[in-house]
């Protein structure tokens, strides 16, 4: 469950960052078109910072995706190597949940 929550949180972070980057680019275009020379001079630096942020975001996405795939593969390998352990743990969890539900 914790891994699922982390995956959802990462996906949400990535989606939020993409939205912030897109909004920042639109804001930059709107501001530079209507403002003074100082803002126009800042445009290249701001654009470079946005490119860098986008590159880091893409790198983060790739690393997170690779780690998730590795975790899934490790879990799958473990389940194939130790099927009886998995069955035992699952049975114990089922009994525990059954006891908790039965108490109500």
C-alpha positions, 0 to 999 in steps of 0.5 A: 500500500505504501508503494502505491501511495508513493507512486500516486504521489510521484505521479501527482508531483510530476503532473503538478510540475508539468502544469507549473512549467506550462503556466510559467511559459505562458506567463513568460510569453505574456509578460515579455510581450507587454513589459519593459526592456528589463523583463525582455532581458530576463527572458533568456535566463528564465527560459533557460531555467525552465528548460533546466527544470523540464530536463530535471523533471524528465530525468526524475520521471525516468528514474522513478519509472525505472525504480518502479519497474525494478521493484515490480520485477524483484517482487515477481522474482521473489514470488516465483522463488518462494511461492509457499512463503507468499501463500503462508503470509497471505493465509495469515493475513486472511485469518487476521483480517477475518478475526478483526472483522469477526470481532465487530 
